[in-house]
């Protein structure tokens, strides 16, 4: 499958590398490829410069948002939540139309310091905002309740015995995304319902952040026992 991953941070790199390893044709999108490759310092999360990562992942390519979205069969939003709408707009509504748009971002608001809050919250979600802004895309919210390592290697925690959620209006799109999740090793995929249910999975982030602080590790996830 031709997959475009929007975002060059840790999440984008991790998901792109894993999917390429499964045999997918993966490209990473950024606003300005030259500027991205010119960076020589670690990013805000301490990750190595993107150019260094790209050299180690020769099977993944880098291009502008619009260029990677044009030919993609599936687009993954791995940008920061605050910049997601702008990044997807740069990719082009016409390039997203009719395609599955897998949203794995969270609307974290750092304007008041740490820990971040959510914006929007309660009566809206980032997933819904994306679907409203790009009505012809098939938005599926998923993977946003765990760190990047667990997204692509769920067995790192409890042998993979934990849950991942999907939310979206298009049943076929959710079925396709569920298949992709299972190919990554996820065993318990729970369909929450339409895209409005993304409010629930996004609102797990406040407790997730506090668990991270309490446990001293991000290597955990939620298990829905039933």
C-alpha positions in Angstrom: 0.0 0.0 0.0 1.2 3.5 -0.7 1.2 5.4 2.6 1.9 9.0 3.4 2.9 9.9 6.9 2.6 13.6 7.7 5.0 14.6 10.5 8.8 14.1 11.0 8.8 13.8 14.8 9.2 10.6 16.8 5.7 9.4 16.1 5.9 10.0 12.4 9.4 8.4 12.1 8.4 5.3 14.2 5.2 4.6 12.3 6.8 5.2 8.9 9.7 2.9 9.7 7.5 0.1 10.9 5.1 0.3 8.0 8.0 0.3 5.5 9.4 -2.7 7.3 6.1 -4.5 6.6 6.6 -3.9 2.9 4.4 -0.8 2.4 5.6 2.1 0.1 6.0 4.9 2.7 6.8 8.6 2.2 7.0 11.2 5.0 5.6 14.6 4.4 6.9 17.9 5.8 6.3 21.6 5.0 9.8 22.3 3.8 12.0 19.3 3.0 15.1 21.4 2.6 14.7 23.0 6.0 13.9 19.6 7.6 17.1 18.1 6.2 19.2 21.1 7.1 18.5 20.8 10.9 21.6 19.6 12.8 20.3 19.7 16.4 18.0 17.2 18.1 14.3 18.1 18.0 12.2 19.3 21.0 11.8 15.7 22.2 15.5 15.0 21.9 15.3 12.9 18.8 18.3 12.9 16.4 18.2 15.3 13.4 15.8 14.0 10.7 18.5 13.7 8.1 20.4 11.3 10.3 17.3 9.1 10.7 16.5 9.2 7.0 20.0 8.0 6.2 19.3 4.9 8.4 16.0 4.3 6.7 16.8 4.4 3.0 13.5 2.7 2.1 11.5 5.8 3.3 11.5 9.1 1.4 10.7 12.7 2.2 8.7 15.3 0.3 6.3 18.2 0.7 2.9 17.5 2.3 1.1 17.9 -1.0 3.5 15.8 -3.0 3.3 12.8 -0.6 -0.5 13.0 -0.3 -1.1 13.1 -4.0 -0.3 9.4 -4.8 -1.0 8.0 -1.3 -3.8 5.4 -0.8 -3.7 6.1 3.0 -2.6 9.2 4.8 -1.5 9.2 8.4 -1.6 12.4 10.5 1.3 12.2 12.9 1.8 16.0 13.3 1.4 17.8 16.5 -2.3 18.3 17.2 -2.1 22.1 17.2 -0.7 22.1 13.7 -2.7 19.2 12.2 -5.3 21.3 10.4 -2.6 23.5 8.8 -0.5 20.5 7.8 -3.5 18.7 6.3 -4.5 21.9 4.5 -1.0 22.1 3.0 -1.4 18.5 1.9 -4.5 19.7 0.0 -8.2 18.8 0.4 -8.3 17.5 -3.2 -5.4 15.1 -2.4 -7.2 13.8 0.7 -10.6 13.3 -0.9 -11.8 9.8 -1.0 -8.8 8.5 1.0 -8.5 7.0 4.5 -7.0 9.6 6.8 -5.7 7.9 9.9 -5.4 10.5 12.7 -3.1 9.4 15.4 -2.5 12.9 16.9 -3.7 14.5 20.1 -4.9 18.1 20.6 -2.4 18.9 23.4 -2.3 22.6 24.5 1.1 23.5 26.1 0.2 27.2 26.4 -0.2 27.0 30.2 2.9 24.8 30.7 3.0 21.2 31.9 1.1 19.0 31.9 -0.7 20.1 28.8 -4.4 20.4 28.6 -6.7 19.4 25.7 -8.1 21.9 23.2 -10.7 21.0 22.0 -12.3 18.9 24.7 -15.7 17.6 25.9 -17.9 18.8 23.1 -15.5 18.4 20.2 -12.3 16.6 19.3 -9.4 16.9 16.9 -10.7 13.9 15.0 -14.0 15.7 14.4 -12.3 19.0 13.5 -10.3 17.1 10.8 -13.4 15.4 9.5 -15.4 18.7 9.3 -12.5 20.5 7.6 -12.0 17.7 5.1 -15.5 16.2 4.6 -14.5 14.1 1.6 -11.7 12.3 3.5 -12.5 9.1 5.5 -11.1 10.0 8.9 -10.3 7.2 11.4 -9.0 8.1 14.8 -6.7 5.5 16.4 -3.4 4.8 18.2 -3.5 8.1 20.1 -3.7 6.4 23.5 -0.2 5.0 23.6 3.4 6.0 22.9 5.1 5.6 19.5 7.0 2.4 20.5 3.8 0.6 21.5 2.0 1.8 18.3 4.3 -0.3 16.2 5.3 -3.0 18.8 2.4 -3.7 21.2 4.2 -6.7 22.6 6.5 -4.3 24.5 3.8 -4.1 27.2 2.0 -7.1 28.7 2.8 -9.2 25.8 0.5 -7.1 23.6 -2.6 -7.8 25.9 -4.0 -4.3 25.8 -6.6 -2.3 23.7 -6.6 0.1 20.8 -9.6 2.1 19.7 -10.9 3.2 16.3 -13.5 5.9 15.7 -14.8 7.0 12.3 -17.9 7.4 10.1 -16.9 5.1 7.3 -17.1 1.3 8.2 -14.9 0.2 5.3 -12.2 2.7 6.3 -12.3 1.4 9.9 -12.1 -2.1 8.7 -9.0 -1.3 6.6 -7.3 0.5 9.5 -8.2 -2.4 11.8 -6.4 -4.7 9.4 -3.3 -2.4 9.4 -3.4 -2.3 13.2 -3.5 -6.1 13.4 -0.5 -6.3 11.0 1.4 -4.3 13.5 0.5 -6.8 16.2 -2.5 -5.3 17.9 -4.9 -8.0 19.2 -7.8 -6.1 20.8 -9.2 -3.4 18.4 -12.4 -1.8 19.7 -14.6 0.1 17.4 -16.0 3.0 19.5 -18.4 4.2 16.8 -18.6 7.4 14.6 -16.0 10.1 14.6 -17.6 11.9 17.6 -16.4 9.1 19.8 -12.8 10.3 19.2 -13.6 12.7 22.1 -13.4 9.7 24.4 -10.1 8.4 23.3 -8.5 11.9 23.2 -9.8 12.5 26.7 -7.7 9.6 27.9 -4.6 11.8 27.5 -4.9 13.6 30.8 -4.9 10.3 32.8 -2.2 8.9 30.4 0.1 11.8 31.2 -0.3 11.4 34.9 0.2 7.7 34.7 3.5 8.4 32.8 4.5 10.6 35.7 3.5 8.1 38.4 5.0 5.0 36.7 8.1 6.7 35.5 7.8 5.1 32.0 5.6 5.5 28.9 5.7 1.8 28.2 2.1 1.1 29.2 -1.4 1.2 27.7 -5.0 0.7 28.6 -6.7 -2.8 28.7 -10.4 -3.0 28.5 -11.3 -6.1 30.5 -14.6 -7.7 29.5 
